Amino acid sequence: MKLIAVIPAYKPDPKLIQIAQSLLERDFTAVIIINDGSGLEHSDIFETLSKMSNVVILNHAINLGKGAALKNGFSYICDKWGDEVGIVTVDADGQHLVSDVEKIAAELRKNAGDLILGARSFSREVPFRSRLGNILTRFLLKSIHGLKLADTQTGLRGMSAKRAKDFFTIRANRYDFELDMLLVSKKSGVTITEVPIEAIYLDDNKSSHFNPVFDSAKIYFSLFRFLGTSLVAALLDNIIFIILFSLGNTILTSQAGSRAIVMVVNYVMVKKMVFHSSEQNKIAIPKYVLAVVLLGAISYGLIIVASDVFSIPVILAKIAVETIVFVSSFLVQRSFIFKEDSN
C-alpha cells in the first residue's frame, strides 16, 4: 500500500518543512499540504515546500477551515492515485512525532478497512483547554452515541482512500469535521482502532489555531441535536398540556392529548435529524409508540405522586417530571428504536 500524508496548514512556521522532509525520508510516496489561506507572510514556507520532490501544495485563497482542507486533500489523492492508497493526516504544528506517524501507517497497512486514530494520553502535563475539551467530548460521545474512545480530537489519523470517500459528504468544514468523521464511521459500522501516541504540546500549545469557544461550540452542536429536538418537543408538549388542563380537562386527558400530538412531531425530528435512522417505519413506529406509552404512563404516575402526595402544583410537577424522563427517553430511542446509518 502506497502511503500519502495530508497536512492541512494555516499560518505554519518553518518546522513544516522539516515535517514534510522527515515523512518523505520514511515510507511516504508523497506529502499533500493544503495552504488554507495562510496569507503572503507565509508564502516563503510554501514556496520552499513546492520545490521539494513529491510534495504537492494545494492552495486556498482564504481560510476555509481544517475540514475543508482535509476534504480537498482526500479528493486530490483519490483522483490521482485511486482507492487503494493509504492516507495519514498529520497536523502542521510539529506535535506529532514521526515515529508515531509510522505507527499509524503500520496499523493502517494491517487493517486497511479501519479508521486509525493516534490516541494521546491526557496527563496533567497536557494544557488544561485540551484536556478539558477531550474529556467533555469523550463523555458526550459515549453518552449520546455509545462510542467509547480515548482521544476524540486527535489530528493524527489513518484511513484508506476508499474509506476517505465516506467523508466527502460531511458538511462541516472546520474542526467539527474531525468529530463527524467519527460519527460517520460509527454509523457505517467501520471499526475505529486507536494506537497510543505521545502527547506533545509545544509552548503550551500556543501554535494551535483552535478557538476554544467558537470551534468547541461547532463540535458540540452535532452532539446536542437530540437535546435541541427534545426541547422543541418538550415546549410543545407543555404548552398543549397547560392549555388542555386550564380548560378543565383532567391530568390524564391533558397528558394523553399533549403526548399524542407531540409524538408525531418528535418522531419525524428524531428519526431524521438526530439518529439519521434507516429503520423502516413499520418496525420503528410500533416500538416508538410503545416507548411513548410506557414513558407517558411513568410520567403520569410521577405527576400524580408529586401533586397529590407532595402538593406540588400540577404544571410545575409536569415540567419537573418530564426533565427526569428525558434521559430515559433518549437511551431507549438510541438503543432500541432507531438504527443509525451514514446517509
HELIX and SHEET records of a PDB file:
HELIX    1   1 LYS A   15  GLU A   25  1                                  11    
HELIX    2   2 LEU A   40  HIS A   42  5                                   3    
HELIX    3   3 SER A   43  SER A   50  1                                   8    
HELIX    4   4 LYS A   66  TRP A   81  1                                  16    
HELIX    5   5 VAL A   98  LYS A  110  1                                  13    
HELIX    6   6 PHE A  128  HIS A  145  1                                  18    
HELIX    7   7 ALA A  161  ALA A  164  1                                   4    
HELIX    8   8 LYS A  165  PHE A  167  5                                   3    
HELIX    9   9 ASP A  176  LYS A  187  1                                  12    
HELIX   10  10 LEU A  202  ASN A  205  5                                   4    
HELIX   11  11 PHE A  214  LEU A  223  1                                  10    
HELIX   12  12 ARG A  225  SER A  246  1                                  22    
HELIX   13  13 ILE A  251  MET A  269  1                                  19    
HELIX   14  14 VAL A  270  VAL A  274  3                                   5    
HELIX   15  15 ASN A  281  ILE A  304  1                                  24    
HELIX   16  16 VAL A  305  VAL A  309  3                                   5    
HELIX   17  17 VAL A  314  VAL A  332  1                                  19    
HELIX   18  18 GLN A  333  ILE A  337  3                                   5    
SHEET    1   A 7 VAL A  55  HIS A  60  0                                        
SHEET    2   A 7 ALA A  30  ASP A  36  1                                        
SHEET    3   A 7 LEU A   3  ALA A   9  1                                        
SHEET    4   A 7 GLY A  86  THR A  89  1                                        
SHEET    5   A 7 ARG A 157  SER A 160 -1                                        
SHEET    6   A 7 LEU A 115  ARG A 120 -1                                        
SHEET    7   A 7 ILE A 192  ILE A 197  1                                        
END                                                                             
